Amino acid sequence: MSAVKPPTVAFVIPCYNEQAGIQHTLTYLLADITRLEKSKAISPGSYVTLVDDGSTDRTWDLIEKISRAHPKRVHGLKLSRNVGHQMRCWPDCSRRSEKPMQSFRLTRTCRTTCRSSRG
């Protein structure tokens, strides 16, 4: 009988003008992820994606800085303009799936207005 592998969890966090709170949030979230990983509740491959939804402050600069400091754990995605709640980009997220891992394709609109940071 084989052991069940812990799930890989992707924490997707929408950010709009979050320069004041993003570092605080990430400090606690990364500590929680590390704790969950050590307890084998989640896979070491679990990660955070910060989605900058067209912020007008320094949010993207901070996302880039954080992703460089944690290249395997934190990724960034920048939308060139505010498109509202993230469900506009990922309409299929609301569909339930029997699959343990589900991936989503960006709509054509989002593919042409996104920029990513991988540390």
C-alpha positions in Angstrom: 0.0 0.0 0.0 1.5 3.3 -1.0 1.3 6.5 1.0 -0.9 9.3 -0.2 1.2 12.2 -1.5 0.3 15.6 0.0 -1.4 18.0 -2.4 0.4 20.8 -4.2 -1.4 23.9 -3.2 -1.4 27.1 -5.3 -2.3 30.2 -3.3 -3.5 32.8 -5.8 -3.8 36.2 -4.3 -5.3 39.2 -6.2 -3.6 42.4 -5.4 -4.8 45.9 -6.2 -2.8 48.8 -4.6 -1.5 46.6 -1.8 1.9 48.1 -1.3 1.1 48.8 2.4 0.1 45.3 3.2 1.6 42.8 0.8 4.9 42.2 2.7 2.9 41.6 6.0 0.6 39.2 4.3 3.4 37.3 2.6 5.4 37.0 5.8 2.6 35.2 7.6 1.5 33.2 4.5 5.0 31.9 3.8 5.4 30.9 7.5 2.1 29.0 7.3 3.1 27.3 4.1 6.4 26.2 5.6 4.6 24.9 8.7 2.1 22.9 6.5 4.9 21.6 4.4 6.9 20.4 7.5 3.8 18.6 8.8 3.4 17.0 5.4 -0.1 18.5 5.0 1.0 20.1 1.6 3.6 19.3 -1.0 7.0 21.1 -1.0 6.0 22.2 -4.5 3.2 24.4 -3.2 3.5 28.1 -4.2 2.0 31.6 -4.1 1.0 33.6 -7.2 0.5 37.3 -6.6 -1.7 38.8 -9.3 -1.3 42.6 -9.7 -4.6 43.8 -11.1 -3.4 47.0 -12.6 -2.2 48.7 -9.4 -1.2 52.3 -9.5 1.1 52.2 -6.5 4.3 50.2 -6.0 2.5 46.8 -5.7 4.2 45.3 -8.8 7.7 46.5 -7.6 7.2 44.7 -4.3 5.9 41.5 -6.1 9.0 41.4 -8.2 11.2 42.0 -5.1 9.4 39.2 -3.2 9.5 36.8 -6.1 13.3 37.3 -6.4 13.7 36.6 -2.7 11.6 33.4 -2.9 11.9 32.2 -6.6 10.6 28.7 -6.0 7.8 29.8 -3.7 6.4 33.1 -5.0 5.5 34.0 -8.6 4.0 37.2 -9.9 1.5 38.0 -12.7 0.9 41.6 -13.7 -2.3 42.6 -15.6 -1.7 45.8 -17.6 -4.9 47.3 -16.5 -7.5 46.7 -13.8 -9.9 44.0 -15.0 -11.9 43.7 -11.8 -12.3 40.6 -9.7 -10.0 37.7 -10.8 -12.9 35.6 -12.0 -13.1 37.7 -15.1 -9.8 36.2 -16.2 -10.4 32.7 -14.9 -14.1 32.0 -15.5 -13.6 28.3 -15.4 -12.5 28.4 -11.8 -16.1 28.2 -10.5 -16.5 24.8 -12.2 -15.9 21.9 -9.9 -13.7 19.1 -11.0 -13.2 15.6 -9.9 -9.6 15.9 -10.8 -7.2 16.5 -7.8 -5.2 19.0 -9.9 -6.9 21.5 -12.2 -5.2 24.0 -14.5 -6.8 26.9 -16.2 -6.1 28.7 -19.4 -6.0 32.4 -19.6 -8.6 34.0 -21.9 -7.3 35.7 -25.0 -7.8 39.1 -23.4 -5.7 38.3 -20.3 -3.0 36.6 -22.4 -2.4 39.9 -24.2 -2.5 42.0 -21.0 -0.4 39.9 -18.6 3.2 39.9 -17.7 4.8 37.4 -15.3 7.6 37.4 -12.9 9.3 34.2 -11.9 12.0 35.5 -9.7 
